[in-house]
């Protein structure tokens, strides 16, 4: 017995349509995964770059990375969007790092003041002259 003997024309068409639908869905998923992979590679390129700071401009980065495949694989709109998101993230991280650094400085200064065992009557002018 062959397939044509077991199924009606309607069943054959439905089975075919289901297969086509599944293949299209797989293609879309593969394309989405490929785009995500390219985006991840571009983000890694940005992370690997030691000269990037939050004040860098897209145009300057573009000139530096124009020949890198991880840069070329994305269209300009996606690259610029990813770049801007990365710069926002980098700026936030730089601010947090600066805040932590300032907190450590304040703690160190407090320790230094405590080590001096300054009398309560000490004025800022006197303290400032001690540490000059």
Secondary structure, DSSP 8 states (H G I E B T S, - for coil): --HHHHS-HHHHHHHHHHHHHHHHHHHHHHHHHHHHHHHHHHHHHHHH-SS--TT--HHHHHHHHTT-HHHHTS-HHHHHHHHHHHHHHHHHHHHHHHHHHHHHHHHHHHHHHHHHT--TT--HHHHHHHT-
